[in-house]
Amino acid sequence: MEIYQVKIPARFPVRAGYFPTKSNKTSTFLPRVAAFTTSSHSLTDKSEPESQNRMFILGMGFFGQFFAQSLKKEGWVVTGTCTSKTKKKQLEEKGFHVYLLDANQPELSTLNAMKCYTHLLVTIPPVGGVGDPMLQHGELLRSTLLDGNLQWLCYLSSTGVYGHYGGAWVDEDYPTSPTSELAKLRLDAEEGWLNLGQGLGFSTQVFRLGGIYGPGRSAVDTIIKQEPPSEGQKMRKSRQYTARVHVEDICQALKASIYTPSSRGIYNIVDDDPAPREEVFTYAEDLIKKKWPGRTKCSSNSASAASPTKKDDSRGDKRVSNMRMKRELGVRLLHPSYRSGLLSIIDQMENPFHCSP
């Protein structure tokens, strides 16, 4: 397997901006003149030649934290938001400055803070009956960010917006046909963030992610922890194909989109192997048996609960193509299959079992 990791250099030109034409149907690709450096320790006006890389993450959940740690190692200043004081304290203990955010009633001070950042990642999911909670305040967001330092925006969406395609391969040019309320709201949010970012002249992308997994959140972890399947996992039990992606590869794609100019707005971020959940959990349990022989009886109930009891081929769903991501962003997956991803996860784990064989 060829491994290629995207690492942003200490100083690089800001990606070109996308400015909608008067018809708002197409975008004009125009270069920006500013540049960023990871070695600077002060913010400068957008007209200045250099300023520090600063990432603001709306929603410091599982992936948001992973990405933030990755950027910090490369010299970025990173902050973000969470929704509880307990979570805020935990994140601050990890070295992050974090804002408490009620997306339904965001404080103006938080929105104003976003103006000082050069990059914005949105991970907050839509809310049933509401839609994207931040986009409820679209005009306030627009007016607040208009004169800020923001140059790049990415919204994390889901491959669920495609709906069911009977097992066919789909790419970003295929019509979307979401079947659930959440997927429909995701699609509305995609349009809203694209319109907001492009309208303000930012480089703006939507990443349609497969199921996210990584250290602490994987089939291996589910089996070991004897966790019951989530509602989303239950819904995916009978699918013949399931899109997924390792957190390290999402990080790669995001960094590539920051550094690599592209006129595209939407990318599928998935691995090469849309295998069914049953196959993934069977492999995960085999890994556990090999690494800790005799310990699998501690986790057998969780494994059987997480795997489907009967495969329903009538719900073939879809297979999601990642060719545009590879071709235009230059990403070569660290984990092209769940096999590589799960093996990497279990290789990093210490013995988690406390029961006797």
C-alpha angles and dihedrals in degrees: 000000000000112000123206123173122197111224121175112232120237091255127024139155116264112255118259118271128240116227119188117231121235090270091054088218098103136027131228117225110225128171122238122221101214126093135199132221130193092212098063118098101197137063117239134191116276089252091061115097096235140029138158124276108251125178124197114195118199100208117022096205129135097308096031091060093046092051092045091055091049092052093045090058088058094052101264124145106233132186134158148160139273134177105232138052090231092056091044091055092048092051093046089053087058090055101262128131104224136185123215107234133193098189091199090057108019116188115243090230090063092049091048090052089058089063090069093059127087098208133038126197118189116203100154110121123222120265123233112256090009110055122208104359095209095048089059082078095045097139092047090049091048095050093044096050096039095092098029134105096257115132105159134041131180128183118202110221134163139256085234088089090078095064121202122336102173094252096309123141113256131191135186093281094060117104115262117236109172115192103191128065091240093052091049090052090048089056091050090049091051090057093045096052093042091052092046096048098041091044089058093046097251125144097254131190139173116210115202103205131200119220107313119231136165143128108341094014114063143097088272091055093045092053095045095046092044088229119173114241117267122240090260091051091050090053091052096049097096098040118116091208130034126183116221140164136194117241091239091060093049087054090051092051094048093050090047091052090052093052104030117070113230134168091208121103103192132051134175109228106197138122126255097258119066092186123169119260093246091061092047094051092046090055092045092053091048089054091051092049091052096047097040109023115201094017099093094089086073089063106029095104092054093048093052091046093052095048123072118252092214132023114229107204090183088077095060090157111182146297112231120218121222097187095114090054091052096041101043104027095036094229118162108192120244087201110029090169137031087246093067092041097050093043089054091050097049092044088062095048127100119216104292098184124105100170124092121258 
